[in-house]
Amino acid sequence: MSFVITVYIPGGIVMASDSRQTIGIQRVEESAKDHPPIPIVSSDYVYKTFLLESSQVGISTFGEAFLGKMGTDFHLKTFEEEDLTENDDVESIAEKLLNFFKRNFPLADTSFHIAGYKKRGKISTPYVYHCNIKRAELKRLNYVKEKDQILYGASWGGESDIITEILQPAWMKDNTGDLKQVPKPQVIWDIMSLQDAIDFAVYAVKTTIDTMRFQARPKTVGGPIDVLLITPDGTNWIKRKGLMVE
């Protein structure tokens, strides 16, 4: 599994993800044939956030990672080489990406965040999409069509229960035993700085990793954190793991 997050504020878009890859191993004993697969960590150096250099569009992936016995990164490279042209922008790329994976892996429960900027007249406008292949779903996250209004905030996917519990309203029983909603203080995305957006994205991934460490659950999020910054002026890897020899 994974944890990815995309933060979109007036100054830019931040995409971050963990690096852990887990696979399910089925026990071979006859007595265990009906048991669920055992999740094990196969790598802590998998890329889940990518940059399409020619279009300056970022893509993060989570969910089912092995499609046709190949990793999602391989298929994204194939998609970029076979389906994209120099005229594609974030809007057409999101549509083409859904069509590519739906055509090749229609039942894959794989999701993506796709983010970048597109000119509307003279104005650079942010586009942030969520895409799920199995449900043939493509939704723009940062826009209210009825009001023609850009929204600012954050969206996350994968093992999202930890950060959701921290930020979303909770329910508690009052003195009478009735459930009462307990609101959480808001994060004011509209005035957030780029540095704070970067720090928040890293915080969300790291908090998920650190909390899982102490919980009795599979450690499906971990490894280095990759962070991509996208602004109207271009893109920049704030943090990206590289190949090395220890």
Buried (B, 14 or more C-beta within 10 A) or exposed (E): BBBBBBBBBBBBBBBBBBBBBBEEEEEEEEEEEEEEEEBEBEEEEBBBBBBBEEBBBBBBBBBBBEBEEEBBBEBBEEBBEEBBEEEBBBBBBBBBBBBBBBEBBEEBEBBBBBBBBBEEEEEEBBBBBBBBBBEEEBEBBBBEEEEEEBBBBBBBBBBBEBBEEBBEEEEEEEEEEEEEEEEEEEBEBEEBEBEBBBBBBBBBBBBBBEBBEEEEEBBBBBBBBBBBBBBBEEBEEBBBBEEEEE
